[in-house]
Amino acid sequence: MAKRKYEIVEVEWMDSIGQEAWQDLEELLEVADKPKRMTQYTAGYLVQKTRAYVLVTLAHSDTDSAGTIGHTMQIPLAAVQKIRVMREK
Protein backbone atom coordinates (compact mmCIF):
# COMPACT_ATOMS: atom_id res chain seq x y z
CA MET A 1 0.00 0.00 0.00
CA ALA A 2 1.26 3.48 -0.84
CA LYS A 3 1.92 5.71 2.14
CA ARG A 4 -0.59 8.55 2.42
CA LYS A 5 0.81 12.05 2.42
CA TYR A 6 -0.91 14.94 4.12
CA GLU A 7 -0.15 18.64 4.22
CA ILE A 8 0.64 19.96 7.66
CA VAL A 9 -1.45 23.05 8.31
CA GLU A 10 -2.33 25.61 10.94
CA VAL A 11 -6.02 26.53 10.95
CA GLU A 12 -7.04 29.87 12.46
CA TRP A 13 -10.70 29.81 13.41
CA MET A 14 -13.28 31.65 15.50
CA ASP A 15 -14.79 29.83 18.44
CA SER A 16 -18.16 30.49 20.05
CA ILE A 17 -18.58 32.12 23.43
CA GLY A 18 -20.94 30.65 26.02
CA GLN A 19 -21.90 31.17 29.64
CA GLU A 20 -22.79 28.43 32.10
CA ALA A 21 -24.12 30.52 34.98
CA TRP A 22 -27.41 32.37 35.34
CA GLN A 23 -26.99 36.02 34.43
CA ASP A 24 -28.93 39.23 34.45
CA LEU A 25 -30.16 39.76 30.90
CA GLU A 26 -29.25 43.46 30.75
CA GLU A 27 -25.70 42.76 31.98
CA LEU A 28 -25.32 39.91 29.49
CA LEU A 29 -26.49 42.07 26.57
CA GLU A 30 -24.11 44.84 27.60
CA VAL A 31 -21.19 42.40 27.51
CA ALA A 32 -22.45 40.78 24.28
CA ASP A 33 -22.28 44.16 22.53
CA LYS A 34 -18.53 44.21 23.25
CA PRO A 35 -17.55 40.89 21.71
CA LYS A 36 -14.21 39.30 22.44
CA ARG A 37 -12.39 37.63 19.60
CA MET A 38 -12.13 33.98 20.44
CA THR A 39 -9.44 33.11 17.91
CA GLN A 40 -8.26 29.51 18.11
CA TYR A 41 -5.39 27.79 16.33
CA THR A 42 -5.29 24.10 15.43
CA ALA A 43 -2.28 22.50 13.75
CA GLY A 44 -2.02 19.04 12.26
CA TYR A 45 -2.38 16.92 9.16
CA LEU A 46 -5.04 18.18 6.75
CA VAL A 47 -7.22 15.14 6.04
CA GLN A 48 -10.02 16.86 4.12
CA LYS A 49 -11.39 20.29 3.26
CA THR A 50 -14.96 20.53 1.96
CA ARG A 51 -17.46 23.34 1.47
CA ALA A 52 -18.73 22.58 4.98
CA TYR A 53 -15.68 21.81 7.12
CA VAL A 54 -11.95 21.30 7.53
CA LEU A 55 -10.83 17.99 9.06
CA VAL A 56 -7.43 17.96 10.79
CA THR A 57 -5.80 15.07 12.64
CA LEU A 58 -2.84 14.96 15.00
CA ALA A 59 -1.93 11.36 14.17
CA HIS A 60 -2.28 8.93 11.27
CA SER A 61 -1.15 5.41 10.52
CA ASP A 62 -0.89 3.42 7.30
CA THR A 63 -0.90 0.03 9.01
CA ASP A 64 -4.01 -1.20 7.18
CA SER A 65 -5.40 -0.74 3.68
CA ALA A 66 -7.69 2.15 4.62
CA GLY A 67 -5.31 3.95 6.98
CA THR A 68 -6.38 5.18 10.40
CA ILE A 69 -6.40 8.59 12.03
CA GLY A 70 -6.75 9.77 15.60
CA HIS A 71 -7.18 12.94 17.65
CA THR A 72 -9.27 14.68 14.99
CA MET A 73 -10.77 18.16 14.89
CA GLN A 74 -13.59 18.99 12.49
CA ILE A 75 -13.97 22.76 12.15
CA PRO A 76 -16.95 24.33 10.35
CA LEU A 77 -15.64 26.18 7.30
CA ALA A 78 -17.76 29.21 8.25
CA ALA A 79 -15.58 29.58 11.38
CA VAL A 80 -12.26 29.29 9.53
CA GLN A 81 -10.39 32.57 9.10
CA LYS A 82 -7.20 31.25 7.50
CA ILE A 83 -5.39 28.00 6.66
CA ARG A 84 -1.61 28.27 6.59
CA VAL A 85 0.30 25.41 4.95
CA MET A 86 3.31 24.60 7.09
CA ARG A 87 4.50 21.63 4.97
CA GLU A 88 3.37 20.58 1.51
CA LYS A 89 2.41 16.98 0.72
C-alpha positions as protocol buffer text, in pm:
chain_id: "A"
residue {
  index: 1
  type: MET
  ca { x: 0 y: 0 z: 0 }
}
residue {
  index: 2
  type: ALA
  ca { x: 126 y: 348 z: -84 }
}
residue {
  index: 3
  type: LYS
  ca { x: 192 y: 571 z: 214 }
}
residue {
  index: 4
  type: ARG
  ca { x: -59 y: 855 z: 242 }
}
residue {
  index: 5
  type: LYS
  ca { x: 81 y: 1205 z: 242 }
}
residue {
  index: 6
  type: TYR
  ca { x: -91 y: 1494 z: 412 }
}
residue {
  index: 7
  type: GLU
  ca { x: -15 y: 1864 z: 422 }
}
residue {
  index: 8
  type: ILE
  ca { x: 64 y: 1996 z: 766 }
}
residue {
  index: 9
  type: VAL
  ca { x: -145 y: 2305 z: 831 }
}
residue {
  index: 10
  type: GLU
  ca { x: -233 y: 2561 z: 1094 }
}
residue {
  index: 11
  type: VAL
  ca { x: -602 y: 2653 z: 1095 }
}
residue {
  index: 12
  type: GLU
  ca { x: -704 y: 2987 z: 1246 }
}
residue {
  index: 13
  type: TRP
  ca { x: -1070 y: 2981 z: 1341 }
}
residue {
  index: 14
  type: MET
  ca { x: -1328 y: 3165 z: 1550 }
}
residue {
  index: 15
  type: ASP
  ca { x: -1479 y: 2983 z: 1844 }
}
residue {
  index: 16
  type: SER
  ca { x: -1816 y: 3049 z: 2005 }
}
residue {
  index: 17
  type: ILE
  ca { x: -1858 y: 3212 z: 2343 }
}
residue {
  index: 18
  type: GLY
  ca { x: -2094 y: 3065 z: 2602 }
}
residue {
  index: 19
  type: GLN
  ca { x: -2190 y: 3117 z: 2964 }
}
residue {
  index: 20
  type: GLU
  ca { x: -2279 y: 2843 z: 3210 }
}
residue {
  index: 21
  type: ALA
  ca { x: -2412 y: 3052 z: 3498 }
}
residue {
  index: 22
  type: TRP
  ca { x: -2741 y: 3237 z: 3534 }
}
residue {
  index: 23
  type: GLN
  ca { x: -2699 y: 3602 z: 3443 }
}
residue {
  index: 24
  type: ASP
  ca { x: -2893 y: 3923 z: 3445 }
}
residue {
  index: 25
  type: LEU
  ca { x: -3016 y: 3976 z: 3090 }
}
residue {
  index: 26
  type: GLU
  ca { x: -2925 y: 4346 z: 3075 }
}
residue {
  index: 27
  type: GLU
  ca { x: -2570 y: 4276 z: 3198 }
}
residue {
  index: 28
  type: LEU
  ca { x: -2532 y: 3991 z: 2949 }
}
residue {
  index: 29
  type: LEU
  ca { x: -2649 y: 4207 z: 2657 }
}
residue {
  index: 30
  type: GLU
  ca { x: -2411 y: 4484 z: 2760 }
}
residue {
  index: 31
  type: VAL
  ca { x: -2119 y: 4240 z: 2751 }
}
residue {
  index: 32
  type: ALA
  ca { x: -2245 y: 4078 z: 2428 }
}
residue {
  index: 33
  type: ASP
  ca { x: -2228 y: 4416 z: 2253 }
}
residue {
  index: 34
  type: LYS
  ca { x: -1853 y: 4421 z: 2325 }
}
residue {
  index: 35
  type: PRO
  ca { x: -1755 y: 4089 z: 2171 }
}
residue {
  index: 36
  type: LYS
  ca { x: -1421 y: 3930 z: 2244 }
}
residue {
  index: 37
  type: ARG
  ca { x: -1239 y: 3763 z: 1960 }
}
residue {
  index: 38
  type: MET
  ca { x: -1213 y: 3398 z: 2044 }
}
residue {
  index: 39
  type: THR
  ca { x: -944 y: 3311 z: 1791 }
}
residue {
  index: 40
  type: GLN
  ca { x: -826 y: 2951 z: 1811 }
}
residue {
  index: 41
  type: TYR
  ca { x: -539 y: 2779 z: 1633 }
}
residue {
  index: 42
  type: THR
  ca { x: -529 y: 2410 z: 1543 }
}
residue {
  index: 43
  type: ALA
  ca { x: -228 y: 2250 z: 1375 }
}
residue {
  index: 44
  type: GLY
  ca { x: -202 y: 1904 z: 1226 }
}
residue {
  index: 45
  type: TYR
  ca { x: -238 y: 1692 z: 916 }
}
residue {
  index: 46
  type: LEU
  ca { x: -504 y: 1818 z: 675 }
}
residue {
  index: 47
  type: VAL
  ca { x: -722 y: 1514 z: 604 }
}
residue {
  index: 48
  type: GLN
  ca { x: -1002 y: 1686 z: 412 }
}
residue {
  index: 49
  type: LYS
  ca { x: -1139 y: 2029 z: 326 }
}
residue {
  index: 50
  type: THR
  ca { x: -1496 y: 2053 z: 196 }
}
residue {
  index: 51
  type: ARG
  ca { x: -1746 y: 2334 z: 147 }
}
residue {
  index: 52
  type: ALA
  ca { x: -1873 y: 2258 z: 498 }
}
residue {
  index: 53
  type: TYR
  ca { x: -1568 y: 2181 z: 712 }
}
residue {
  index: 54
  type: VAL
  ca { x: -1195 y: 2130 z: 753 }
}
residue {
  index: 55
  type: LEU
  ca { x: -1083 y: 1799 z: 906 }
}
residue {
  index: 56
  type: VAL
  ca { x: -743 y: 1796 z: 1079 }
}
residue {
  index: 57
  type: THR
  ca { x: -580 y: 1507 z: 1264 }
}
residue {
  index: 58
  type: LEU
  ca { x: -284 y: 1496 z: 1500 }
}
residue {
  index: 59
  type: ALA
  ca { x: -193 y: 1136 z: 1417 }
}
residue {
  index: 60
  type: HIS
  ca { x: -228 y: 893 z: 1127 }
}
residue {
  index: 61
  type: SER
  ca { x: -115 y: 541 z: 1052 }
}
residue {
  index: 62
  type: ASP
  ca { x: -89 y: 342 z: 730 }
}
residue {
  index: 63
  type: THR
  ca { x: -90 y: 3 z: 901 }
}
residue {
  index: 64
  type: ASP
  ca { x: -401 y: -120 z: 718 }
}
residue {
  index: 65
  type: SER
  ca { x: -540 y: -74 z: 368 }
}
residue {
  index: 66
  type: ALA
  ca { x: -769 y: 215 z: 462 }
}
residue {
  index: 67
  type: GLY
  ca { x: -531 y: 395 z: 698 }
}
residue {
  index: 68
  type: THR
  ca { x: -638 y: 518 z: 1040 }
}
residue {
  index: 69
  type: ILE
  ca { x: -640 y: 859 z: 1203 }
}
residue {
  index: 70
  type: GLY
  ca { x: -675 y: 977 z: 1560 }
}
residue {
  index: 71
  type: HIS
  ca { x: -718 y: 1294 z: 1765 }
}
residue {
  index: 72
  type: THR
  ca { x: -927 y: 1468 z: 1499 }
}
residue {
  index: 73
  type: MET
  ca { x: -1077 y: 1816 z: 1489 }
}
residue {
  index: 74
  type: GLN
  ca { x: -1359 y: 1899 z: 1249 }
}
residue {
  index: 75
  type: ILE
  ca { x: -1397 y: 2276 z: 1215 }
}
residue {
  index: 76
  type: PRO
  ca { x: -1695 y: 2433 z: 1035 }
}
residue {
  index: 77
  type: LEU
  ca { x: -1564 y: 2618 z: 730 }
}
residue {
  index: 78
  type: ALA
  ca { x: -1776 y: 2921 z: 825 }
}
residue {
  index: 79
  type: ALA
  ca { x: -1558 y: 2958 z: 1138 }
}
residue {
  index: 80
  type: VAL
  ca { x: -1226 y: 2929 z: 953 }
}
residue {
  index: 81
  type: GLN
  ca { x: -1039 y: 3257 z: 910 }
}
residue {
  index: 82
  type: LYS
  ca { x: -720 y: 3125 z: 750 }
}
residue {
  index: 83
  type: ILE
  ca { x: -539 y: 2800 z: 666 }
}
residue {
  index: 84
  type: ARG
  ca { x: -161 y: 2827 z: 659 }
}
residue {
  index: 85
  type: VAL
  ca { x: 30 y: 2541 z: 495 }
}
residue {
  index: 86
  type: MET
  ca { x: 331 y: 2460 z: 709 }
}
residue {
  index: 87
  type: ARG
  ca { x: 450 y: 2163 z: 497 }
}
residue {
  index: 88
  type: GLU
  ca { x: 337 y: 2058 z: 151 }
}
residue {
  index: 89
  type: LYS
  ca { x: 241 y: 1698 z: 72 }
}
